[in-house]
Amino acid sequence: MIRVAIAEDHQSLIDGLKLQLERIKEISVVGTANDGEALLNIIKLKRPDVVITDIRMPKIDGIVVTSMIKKEFPEIRVLAFTMFDQNEAVQQMLDAGASGYVLKKSSLKEVIEAIKAVYRGEKYFDANIQVGPEKGMDTKTKKGVLTNRQKEILNLVAQGLTSREIADMLFIGVFTVETHRRNMVRILGLKGNGELLRYAIEKKYDFN
């Protein structure tokens, strides 16, 4: 069971998200908060596995509270849940220690995939945001951004496997594989799955 805490200053959004998540058998919402200060109190009492937090909140914002969480409770995964898709906001949350970043306009399915991914220790980024190295960074720097799961999938991409075949082999959803593909394309500064395949083959599976 994945124990989740939610921090969001709009109560109606909390209520809606909580209702939807509690329908998922693998997820239990153990607490909700309307500001960063209240979130910290909940974390101390409930010790959730995953914290879903907005960036802009009263008292303590999401960036600061994420940094505080990771300092005191490094085992807790933080997932940003926000309307801000600017690269600066994404980078600030990552620097603070967030494991993932999902937009509020995302589907419930993607939010659930994100929760499960960060719980497994993976990074997860919404398909609608740009996450990756700045222009001019070399390949060595780029490939260092990939997670172990992404490297594993890239290996299978190089072997010509489809997303369905990769999903079956790794016991994950096709949607998760497709999201990893999109994220790798962005992280590596590529233009699509075709370039991703060429990159994988050219590197001869050396992604470490």
ABEGO torsion letter per residue (X at the ends): XBBBBBBBABAAAAAAAAAAAAABAABBBABBBABAAAAAAAAAAAGBABBBBBABBBGBBAAAAAAAAAAABAABBBBBBBABABAAAAAAAAAAGBABBBBAABBAAAAAAAAAAAAAGBBBBBAABBBEBBBGBBAAAAAAABBAAAAAAAAAAAAGBBAAAAAAAAGBBAAAAAAAAAAAAAAAGBAEAAAAAAAAAAAGGBAX
